[in-house]
């Protein structure tokens, strides 16, 4: 299992809260887990040089 820390701004926080209430979920964490299924994300390192990251 991987844990991610997400900093939500005020608008994003409201969206997650509304989704949570609309779907009768108990926590924002559950809401975010379900919401993530609707998005496509690409993860790239920001503090590593590209050649260091992709070296095997």
ABEGO torsion letter per residue (X at the ends): XBBBBBBBBAAAAAAAAAAAAAAGBABAAAAAAAAAAABBBBBBBAABBAAAAABX
